[in-house]
């Protein structure tokens, strides 16, 4: 008889109903592993309790990853069947203590009786000589944390290849790049799509999906406004949390476009993807460039939508080689606008880009690829 299968224990700072990309991702992975017949537990902060959700045992406790909670976490983990595999969803700010929870990282490193795997969604706070002292401290501490966790890991995954640069040398050589899949449904019923299109009316429709943070507002407005000005038939639909406020701000600055800038701020996942799928073209500028950790881009690719975006220091080479998106160099809006105009004037090219997006997503980024990687032995 062979060794008994390992039980999976996903450690995450957020899990539904808590919102967030890591929250949604962790649930997708946990449920997919459970469907493969694995024993899966999730450990996350929250109101105390344990319950079964779609084959996954979810354990919640307040302050779970803070120093007072670690003793209880150890005790409860040790009660679970061995052998155990810990899969840490690593985001420094998700563990409390203002993203400087060194005790938790030391606790993880100490769990030598368990197999320790880490998925680095984010890894360090950026360092700059001109930054405020407290930001320099944060940058230094997050590097210590990454070395603690990475140095102890039996297997490590990174959401983008550049994260591996911050890991200790032995694990850096073995870190596996595993793109984050879309955390939304990847298909839309025909009737739901038809209903949304009938409600929206004729276009062309330019879409954007995001959370409208401060770094993206200016480049998005700089691209959308000229595109709407160029053709009075065009409409823009902004999707995601914060879209209503951003749409109102843009309409205030450009009152002539008020009737053509629309928003849907807090749609349920099924409704969100139905609206997303109704778009003719997604305009997705990213200050640091498109990358495989951008679930907003992945949502569009999964639905087979043509998407125009830009490169940056986090952009991986595959975006140019795969042809999954219309990619422009740099962060200036001019190239983004020109590329969008070309696509809108060439329906066949627009359709081909969407088909290519869906193909590349299935082959490289889909949740099934993540599960295959987790279930096969480390290379």
N, C-alpha and C positions, 0 to 999 in steps of 0.2 A: 504494500500500500504506500502511496505517495504522501507527502506532507499535506496537511489540511489546508484549504484555501485561506488566504488572508482576509480578514474583515477590513473594510474601508472606513476611514474616519476623516471626514473633510472638516477642517478647521477654518472658519470664515468669520470675518468681522461683521458681515451683513448677510441676511437671508430673508426671502419673502415671508411676511408682507413688507419688510423693510425695502424701500426702493433702492435702486442702484445697479450698475452694470455687473459688478462682481456678485451681487445678490442673485440676479437672474441667471448668470453664468453657472454659479455653483449649483443652483437647483436643477438646471438642465443636465449638468454632468452627473449629479447624484441620481436623478431619476433614470438617466440612460444606463448607468452602471447597474441599477436595480433591475432594469428590464433585461439585462444580460445575465441575471441570476446571481449577482453579487450581493453580499450582505453589506449594507451601506448605512453609516451613521453620519449625521451632521452635528457639529458643535458650534454654537453661536451665542452671542450675548442676547439677552431678552428676559422677559418674565419667566420665572422658573417653571419648568414643565418638560415632559417628554411625550411625544405623540408620533404616530405613524402617518406619513403623507406619501401616497403613491409608492409604497414599498420602501420608503426611506424613514429611518428612525431619527427624528430631529430632537436634539437636546438643547434646551435654552436655560440660561442662568444669568442673572444680572452681574456685571463686572467679571465675566467669565475669564477674560484674558489679563485682568489686572492682578497685581501681586496677591491680594487677599483671595482671589478666586482660583488661583492656579493649584492650590492644594486640593480643592474640591474637584477640579478638572482631572487631576492625576488620579484621585480616588475612584472617580466614576469611569475613567478610561480603563483602569486596571481591573474593573469588574467585568469588562467586555471580553469576549472570547479572543484568545490569542491563537495564532499570530495576528498582529495588527499592522495595518499600513496607514500612517498619517499622511494626508494630502493637504498641505497648508496652502490656502489661497492668500498669497502674500501681497498686502498693500500696507505700507507703514502706518498711515493715518487711521486704518481700520481697527487697530488694536488698542486705541486709547493712549493716554499720557501724552497728548499732543504730538503724536507720531514718533515718540521717543520711548517706546515700551521695551527697553533693553531686557528687563526681567523676563518678559514673555519669550523673547528670542533665546535667552539663556536656558529657559525651561524646555523649549523645543529641542535645543541642542543636547540637552541632558537625557532625552528619552531614548537611550541606547537600546532598550528592550524592544522598541518598535522600529519598523522600517519607516524612514522619514523621507517623504517626497515633498517638493515645494513647487508651486506654480507662481512665478513672479509676474504679477499683473503690472505693478509698478515697483520700483526698487529703491531709489534714493532721491532726496531733495537736491535740486541742482545747486552747485557751488559756484560762487562768484566772489572775487576779491573785493568788489565794490558793494556787496550785499551788507545788510544790517547785521550786527553781531549775532543777534538771535537766529537769523537765517543761516549764518555760517555754522553756528552750533548745531542747528537742525541738520544741515548738510553733513556735518561730521558724524553725528550720532546715527543717522540713517545708514551711513556707510559701515559703521561698526555693527549695526543690526544685520545688514546684508551679509557681512562676513561671518557672523555667528551662525545665522540660519543656513547660508550657502555652504559653509565649511562643514556643517554636520549632515547635509543632505545626502542621502543615498542616490537620489535621482532628482534632477532639476529641470524645469521647463520655463521658458521665457516667452512672453507674448510678442516681443519684438527682439530681433537679434542683438541690438545694441545694449539691451539690459545685461547681457552676459559679461560685458566689459567690466562691470562692477563686482563680479563674483570672484572669490579666491581662485587661484590658478588651477588647481586640480579639477574643481567642479566646472570651471569656465570651459574647459576643453570638452566636457561631457554634456553641457547644457543643451537641451533640445528645444528648438523653436517650434512652438505649437500655436498657430494663429487662433484667436478667439472667434468662435462662430457668431452668427446672428443670435441675439437673445429673444427675438420675436418669432412668431409663426412665419414659416417660410413659404406658405402658399395661401391663396385667397379664393374662396368659393366664387364661381362665376356670377351668381346672383348678387352677392354682396358687393362685388366690384361694379356691376352694372348699376346698382342702386346708388353708389357713391358718385359714379360718373354722371348719372341723371341729376343728382342733387347739385353737383358742382357746375354743370353746364359746359359749354364749349370752351376750348382753350386756344392755343397751346398752354399747358400748365407746367410751370416751373416749381419744383418742390425743394424744400430743405428740411432735414430732420436733425435735431440736435437739442442742446440745452441752453444755447444762447448765452454762453459765458462772455466775460468782458473781452477776451482775446479774439473772439470770432465775430463780434457784432459789426465792427467797422469793415473788415474785408467782405463780409456777406452783403452788407448794404451797398458797398462800392461795386459789387458785381450785379446784384439784383436790380437796382434802380436803372442803370443804363439798358439792361436787357428788357425791362418793361417799357422804358421810354421808346425803344426802337420799334416796337410793334404794339399798337393799341389793343390788339386781340389777346395778347398774352396776359395770363393771370399767375399769381404766385401764391402758393400755399405753404405756410410755415407750420411744422409739426413738432411736437415735443414740449416738455416743460419749459415755460418762459417764453413761448412763441407769441402769446397774446400781447404781453407787454412790449416785446420787441416790434411786433407789427404795428402797434399803436405809436411807438416812437418814430418809426420810419414814416408812417402816414402823416404824422405831425410835421416832420421836416419836408415831406413831399406830398402836400395835400392833393395834388392832381392824381396821385396813384392810390388814394385811399380806397376807392371802390374795387381795386384790383389786387390788393394785398390782404390775404385771408389767413386765419390761424385756427388751429385746433390744439388746445393746450394740454388737456389731460384725458386723452382717449384710452379706452381699454385696448389691450394688445390686438385683438381681432379687428377692431374698428381702425386702429392706427395703421395696420398693414394694408387694410382695404383702401384707405386714403392714400397711403404711400404708393400702392400699385397703380393708382389712377393718374400718376404723374407722367408727363411726357419726357421730362429730363430733371435729374437731381443736380443741384448746384451745391457742392460740399467743399468750401474752402477750409483748410486746417492750418493754423499758424505754424505748427511743427511738421506739416506734411501728412498726407494720408499714410496710414500704417495699419498693420493687421491687428492692432489693439483697438481700432476705431469701430465699435459695434454699430454706430450710426451708418457708416459706409457699408458694413457687412449686411445690414438689414436691406439696403437697396440691391446689393449684388444678389442676395438670396432670392429676391423676387424677380430677378432678370431685368432690372431697370438700368437704362443708360445713365451714366454718372460722370460729371466733369469735376475734377479736383486738381490738386497741385502737389508738387514735391516739397520736401523739407528735410531737416536733418534726421528725422526718424523714419523716412520713407525707405522701404526695402526695395532691392533691385527687381523683385518679381513684378512690381506694379508696371514697370516698363516692358518687361519681357512677356508678360501674360496677355496684355491687351484687354484686361478686364474693365478698365476705366479709360476715359479720355483724360490724359495726364498733361498738365502744363508745368513748366519749370519755374520755380521761384514763387514769391508771395504777392506779386503785383496783380491787381485785378484785370489789367488789360488783356493778358494772355487767356485768362479764364473766360472773359467776355467773348473774345474772338473765337475761341474753341466752341463755346456754347452756340454762338451765331452760326458757325459752320454746320454743326450737327442739326440745328433746328431747320436749316435750309436744305438738308439732305436726309429725307425720311428713311431711305434704305440704309444709310450709314448709321443712323440712330437705332434702327431695329437690329442691325448686326451687332452693334455695341452691347445692346441689352442681352442678346442671345449669348454672346461671349461671356458677359458677366455671370449669367446663370451657370454656364458650363464650368468656368474657373471656380466658382463657389462650390459646386458639387465635388469637383476633383480635389480641391486644396483646403477649403475652409469649413466645410459642413461639420456639424456635431458628430456625425458618424466617423469622420476622420480622427477627431479627438479621442473618441472611445476606443477606436482601433489602436491608437498609440498607447493609451493607458493600459490596455489589456495584453499587449504583446511585450515580451522581455525587452529590457533596455538594450540599445545597440552597443 
